[in-house]
Amino acid sequence: MTVSPSMPENRYHVRSISLPSRSHPLAVRAEEEINKLRSWETSSTSTSETICIGLGGLGNLYNCVQDFLQLPLTQQSIAHHQQEKWVEEVLDGSVRLLDVCCETKAILSSIKEQVQALRFALRRRSSLKVDAYIRYRKKAKKDITKLLGTLKRMDDKCVTPPLFDQDQHLSVMVKMLRDLRAVTISVLTATSTFLSSSRPTPSKWSLVSKLMHKELVACEGAIKQMNEFENVDVNLSALSQHMLDKNAEVERMQVAQKHLEALELGVVQVEAGLECLFRRLIQIRVSFLNILSC
């Protein structure tokens, strides 16, 4: 999948011995990917599809940065400035991002297990697991709220790096790593927000009036405007309060099954995207450490 059209480019103009008057093509590519992700952040809605688009765009950016780190000039510049404070900030930031990525993956795995258990119960025409799923979602949202707080604190610490007057190539690289961290935090924040999304549970009277059998089709039209988590939450509300007759309950279970299937598929896709991000985070960190150890 491709990321939505990019915002206007703000390219770096770097002077160095090998590239005296223009940006390196990899730096230009990285800036283009960053602008695409910034555009994605302002225009995307919270669904598994858009989250996967963001994760895919982030993967493209990581590839650019990885290639830039392999340039001999980049490695020479890092080696000459490895005692600077920004090196410690890069290494510390990479560890924190790895931790957040691991926590998000664990939450996703747990959500998938709960969804699978609920789907199995509904296939057997049993709504006993509905209340357990709703209780789980409340607990999971607390964990996600803590994760969002961690990401917010990390974002607040993203500061403009110093400029290296004697090494413009290094200035470009440091800014690239700063921007990489910032957009990674942004995509992980969007992912966590998606995982915590839900619709408020309607009142019993509202459910009675809106979820009657004759209005089910109209209700389905509104549900299509929600994301996967919201669809499931709305469908489970009536089942959890046991206000439907037998026929309506069976039909509501069938509808819930359909949305649970879509939710599970979306979770699996986001999980795969996060796994790719996790591997790229490790790859960048290892490459950076290898340069420092030479």
C-alpha positions, -999 to +999 in steps of 0.1 A: +000+000+000+011+036-006+010+066+016-013+095+008+002+123-014+029+143+004+029+178+016+053+204+000+089+193+003+113+211+026+146+196+013+179+199+030+206+218+012+240+203+023+275+212+014+302+186+018+334+175+001+317+148-020+284+167-025+294+204-026+261+221-034+231+198-031+215+173-008+224+136-011+196+117-030+190+095+001+185+126+023+160+139-003+142+106-003+141+106+035+126+141+035+100+130+010+090+101+031+088+123+062+065+147+044+043+119+033+040+107+069+032+142+081+005+144+055-008+110+065-010+121+102-032+151+094-055+133+069-059+097+081-088+082+100-083+056+127-088+023+110-065-008+106-061+001+070-048+036+076-026+024+105-010-001+081-004+026+056+014+047+082+035+017+093+043+010+057+054+045+051+075+044+082+092+013+069+101+032+037+117+059+058+137+034+079+151+019+047+163+054+036+179+061+069+195+027+070+210+033+036+222+067+046+240+052+077+259+029+053+275+058+035+312+061+042+309+098+047+281+093+073+302+067+092+332+090+092+311+119+105+296+098+133+330+084+143+344+120+146+316+131+169+307+100+189+314+118+222+286+143+216+254+144+236+232+137+206+247+102+203+235+092+238+201+107+229+198+086+197+207+054+216+184+062+245+156+070+221+160+038+202+157+017+234+125+035+245+110+030+211+118-007+212+101-009+246+070+009+234+069-013+203+071-044+224+043-033+247+021-024+218+027-058+202+018-075+235-015-056+237-023-065+201-016-102+208-038-101+239-066-084+219-064-110+192-067-138+218-098-122+233-114-117+199-108-153+189-123-165+221-154-144+216-158-155+180-157-191+190-183-185+217-207-167+193-203-195+167-218-218+194-246-193+199-234-184+234-231-148+246-214-157+279-180-144+266-194-110+258-192-095+293-157-109+297-146-092+265-161-059+276-143-061+309-111-069+291-115-039+268-118-016+299-086-030+313-068-029+280-077+008+276-061+016+309-029+000+297-031+018+263-036+051+282-004+046+301+013+038+268+000+070+252+014+089+282+048+074+277+047+084+240+036+119+249+066+123+273+089+110+246+075+134+221+080+163+245+117+154+247+123+156+209+144+188+206+161+204+177+196+190+173+227+213+172+241+223+138+276+212+130+292+241+111+322+220+102+302+190+091+270+197+072+266+160+063+265+152+100+239+179+105+217+163+079+221+129+095+213+141+130+182+159+118+172+128+099+174+107+130+155+133+150+127+133+125+127+096+123+122+093+160+094+120+159+074+103+131+079+069+147+063+083+179+035+098+158+027+065+141+029+045+174+006+071+190-019+067+161-017+029+165-024+031+203-052+055+197-068+031+172-064+002+197-082+022+224-110+035+202-146+027+212-181+041+211-198+049+245-223+023+256-258+037+249-285+037+276-309+007+278-338+028+265-317+039+235-307+003+228-343-009+229-354+017+205-324+014+181-317-023+180-351-036+173-352-061+145-370-038+120-343-011+125-313-034+122-305-026+086-306+012+092-283+007+122-258-013+100-256+017+077-243+039+105-219+012+118-201+013+084-188+047+094-170+034+125-137+016+128-134-021+136-133-017+174-163+007+174-183-017+152-177-045+176-185-024+207-219-013+193-229-048+183-220-062+217-238-036+237-273-051+232-260-087+237-244-077+270-276-062+284-298-091+273-326-070+259-333-088+226-357-116+218-342-149+207-345-142+169-330-107+173-302-121+195-292-147+170-292-121+142-272-097+164-247-125+171-243-131+133-236-094+128-212-093+157-194-123+141-189-105+109-174-074+126-152-096+149-138-113+119-130-079+104-114-068+137-093-099+139-080-094+104-072-058+110-054-067+143-033-093+124-023-068+097-014-041+123+005-068+142+025-077+111+033-040+105+045-036+140+067-066+138+084-051+107+089-018+126+104-037+155+129-054+132+138-021+116+143-004+150+168-032+159+185-029+125+190+009+128+203+005+164+227-022+155+241-003+125+246+028+147+264+008+174+286-009+148+297+025+135+305+037+171+326+006+178+348+008+147 
